[in-house]
Amino acid sequence: PAEPPAQQPVAARCPQADAVRACRALFEEHADDDDDGEEGEEEEGDVARFFDELLEKDAGLRGFYEAERETGRFLCLVCEGVGARAGKRFPGCAALVQHAGSVARTKRRLAHRAFADALGRLLGWGAGRTTPVPVNMLPGSCQNVA
């Protein structure tokens, strides 16, 4: 009889699994800092650096976002990290960035925005954009925009 296929490690099946664990650890560490619902400037900077470094260092996660940006189903790492909306998946990176960039009623608004900004930078999106900036629209471009 044929042997069943070997199970892939959890991280291979869900590239976001390690990132979710890292976010949970981060937000547990800063749980007392969020009593009033607003992060301080120092924590905001720490969280922004956290997401930038996470996406820079985790090649599997970075590749997942890049390869599946249009058709993937993505968890919000901030929601997962704080235990809100656990398991909710967003269809495509555009929906995920829109959620994270515009969420209003949450304890971690600034963390959501930091995640949206980091993901947007990874994907080459400018502020408020969910698609790459066309080459002919970049400053210093020699092409005419008609």
C-alpha positions in Angstrom: 0.0 0.0 0.0 1.1 3.5 -0.8 2.2 5.6 2.2 0.2 8.8 2.9 1.9 12.0 1.8 4.1 13.5 4.5 2.5 16.4 6.3 4.1 19.8 5.7 5.2 21.7 8.8 2.5 24.2 10.0 4.7 27.1 8.9 4.7 25.8 5.3 0.9 25.3 5.3 0.3 28.7 7.0 3.2 31.1 6.3 1.6 33.5 8.8 1.7 31.1 11.8 5.1 32.2 13.1 4.3 35.8 12.5 1.0 35.4 14.5 3.0 33.9 17.4 5.5 36.8 17.3 2.7 39.3 17.3 1.0 37.7 20.2 4.2 37.8 22.2 4.7 41.5 21.3 1.2 42.5 22.3 1.3 40.4 25.5 4.5 42.2 26.4 2.8 45.6 25.9 -0.6 44.6 27.3 -0.4 47.1 30.2 0.5 49.9 27.8 -2.9 49.9 26.1 -5.3 50.6 29.0 -6.6 53.8 27.4 -6.8 52.5 23.9 -3.9 54.6 22.5 -0.3 53.6 22.1 2.4 56.1 22.9 4.8 57.5 20.4 7.6 55.3 21.6 5.5 52.1 21.4 4.2 53.2 18.0 7.8 53.4 16.7 8.6 50.0 18.2 5.6 48.4 16.6 6.4 50.0 13.2 10.0 48.7 13.5 8.6 45.3 14.5 6.5 44.9 11.4 9.3 46.2 9.1 11.8 43.7 10.5 9.3 40.9 10.5 8.6 41.3 6.8 12.2 41.9 6.1 13.6 38.8 8.0 10.9 36.2 7.3 11.4 35.2 3.7 8.5 32.7 3.8 6.1 35.4 5.0 7.4 38.0 2.6 7.2 35.5 -0.3 3.6 34.6 0.7 2.4 38.2 0.6 4.3 38.9 -2.7 3.1 35.7 -4.5 -0.4 35.6 -3.2 -1.2 39.4 -3.1 -4.2 39.1 -5.4 -5.7 35.7 -4.6 -4.4 34.8 -1.1 -6.5 34.7 2.1 -4.7 36.7 4.8 -5.0 37.1 8.5 -4.6 40.5 10.1 -1.5 40.0 12.3 -2.6 42.7 14.7 -6.1 41.3 15.2 -4.6 37.8 15.6 -2.0 39.2 18.0 -4.5 40.8 20.3 -7.1 38.0 20.0 -9.7 40.1 18.2 -11.5 38.8 15.1 -9.4 35.6 15.4 -9.5 33.5 12.2 -10.9 36.3 10.0 -9.2 36.1 6.6 -9.1 38.9 4.1 -9.3 38.2 0.4 -6.1 39.7 -1.1 -3.5 42.1 0.3 -5.6 45.1 -0.8 -8.4 44.2 1.5 -6.0 43.4 4.3 -4.2 46.8 3.9 -7.6 48.6 3.7 -8.7 46.9 6.9 -5.5 47.6 8.8 -5.3 51.2 7.5 -8.8 52.2 8.3 -9.9 50.2 11.3 -11.4 52.7 13.8 -12.8 50.8 16.8 -9.9 48.8 18.2 -7.4 49.1 21.0 -4.5 48.9 18.6 -5.3 51.5 15.9 -1.7 52.6 15.5 -0.4 49.1 15.4 -2.9 48.3 12.6 -1.6 51.4 10.7 2.0 50.4 11.2 1.2 46.9 9.8 -0.7 48.4 6.8 2.3 50.7 6.1 4.9 48.0 6.3 2.9 45.7 4.1 2.3 48.5 1.6 6.0 49.2 1.4 6.8 45.5 0.9 4.4 45.4 -2.0 5.6 48.7 -3.5 2.4 50.6 -2.8 2.5 54.3 -2.0 0.6 55.9 0.9 -3.1 55.2 0.5 -2.6 53.1 -2.6 -3.3 49.4 -3.1 -1.5 49.0 -6.4 2.1 49.8 -7.3 2.7 53.4 -8.5 3.0 53.4 -12.3 6.5 54.1 -13.5 5.5 57.1 -15.6 4.0 58.7 -12.4 7.2 58.5 -10.4 9.0 61.8 -9.8 11.7 62.4 -12.3 10.1 60.2 -14.9 10.9 61.2 -18.5 7.7 59.8 -19.9 4.8 62.1 -20.6 1.6 61.5 -18.8 -1.2 62.3 -21.2 
